[in-house]
């Protein structure tokens, strides 16, 4: 049963973070404009550029590690890369949550909670025991 949870959680994180990260790469201008607006009246307004870069890198890394980890899990049952993908995903979600709370985007912050629970669940099931 835990093997199925490992596979499904890794697949979900791969889809979530690859789509989000690649969208930031492909539509950099639109995503950056959106974030500039979200953080315009927050103490983080001057840091949107570096934050955007870091979040993009973390999202693509989490998605790629989760995707490759999913394939390795499927073929070899080795969960190491999927575990690291889930860990980076969780760290990224915490960073996003912090930013949205600071920007007083409480609905956006609340929407991240299910994704965080997914990442934490994945970490738990993917950790070597």
N, C-alpha and C positions, 0 to 999 in steps of 0.2 A: 504493500500500500504506500509506503513512504517513497518508493521509487516513482510511482505515478505522480505523487505530489511534487517531487523533484523535477520531473519532466514538465509538468504543466506550469509550475511556477516559473521555471527557467524560460519556457516559451513565452509566457505572458510578459515577463520582464524584457525579453529580447524584442518583442513586438513594440511594447510601450516605449522603450528607450531608443531603439533604432529609429522609429518613426519620429519621435520628438527631436532627437539630436539631428537627424538628417534634414528635418524640416527647418531647423535653425541654420543649417549649412546652406540649403537650397534657397530659402527665403530669408536670408540674413537681414535684409533691409526692413522687411515687414515685421519680423520678430523683434528687431532692435527698436523700431518705432513704438511697438506695443509696450515693450518694457520701459522705454523712456517715459511714456505716459503713465504707466503704473507707478513708477518711482519718482515722478516729477516733484511731488510735495513731501518726499520722505528724506530722512537723513542719508539715505543711500543713493540719492540722485546722481552724485558725482562719480559713483562707482559702477554705473550700469555697464559701461564698456568692458572693464575687466571681469565683472560678474558674468556677463553674457558669454565671454570667451571660456571661462572656467566651466560654467554650466554646460555649454555645448560639448566641450571635451569630455566631461564626466558622463554626459548622457550617451554620447557615441561609444565611449569605453564600456559603460555598463551594458549597453545593448549588444555590442560586439562580443564581449566576454560571455554574456548570457546566451547568445546565439551559438557561439562555438562550444560553450559549455553544454548546451542542450544536445548538440550533435555528439560530443564526446560521451555524455551520459548515455545516449541512445546506443552508441556503438561499443563503448568500453565500460560503462557504468562508473566512470571516474567523474566525481563531482567537483573537482578542484576549481576549474575555470568558472563553472556556473556559480559556485560559492563566492568567488571574487566579484563576479558580475553583480550578484545580489547585494554584496557588501557596498560596492561603489554606488549602486542604485539607492540603497538606504541612506548613505551619506549625502548623496545629491538631493534626495527628497527632504532631508533635514535642512539643507542649505536653502532650498526653495521655500520651505515652510517658514524659516526665519525671515527671509526677504518679504514674503507676503504678509506676515504678521507686522513687520516694521512698516510696510506700506499701508497697513490697515485694510488689506484686502482679505477680510476674514472669511468670506465665502470661498475664495480661491485657496486659502490655507486649509479650510475644512475639507475641500475636495481632494487634498493630497493624502488625507489620513488613510483611506482604503489602500492606496498604492503603498504607503509606508507599511501597513499591516501585511500586505502581500510580500514585500521585500523582507520583513522580519521573519515571516513564516518560511520563506525560501531559505534564509540564512540558517534558521533552526534545522530544517530538514536536510540541507546540503552540507552542514558541518560534519566533519568526520567524528564519529563517536567511537 
